[in-house]
């Protein structure tokens, strides 16, 4: 415990943070990440303590405090500019007068052919569209490109 007692305050604070992070990683079963954090943590504590040893404690404190300041500034900017409200306003639908008289576009659907005659019976078309037939069946003959098939080999 002499090692911990001899650490300067910034190095001790960093040791506390890294210990909590390693404990959380170990409790979640992330052993490799905990190992990397342990190695980086030991290196960081030694560097911070060495900076304090050569009378550069202010630099050591600056290294520790900088992430907190950046996080606080980013949070205050995000809250001050109401970015969440701007995103909601941009995502909200805006209806224009006269749009209620227009018909909705017809969704064209075609049977999916997977290459064999047996698979041509599979369809993505709802049964009520198949039953209509007539002139609407002619409009449903357009090709539809599907990004993937349910029958793709793994």
Helices and strands as residue ranges (DSSP letters): H 2-5, H 9-27, H 31-53, H 57-80, H 83-91, G 99-101, G 118-121, H 127-132, H 134-139
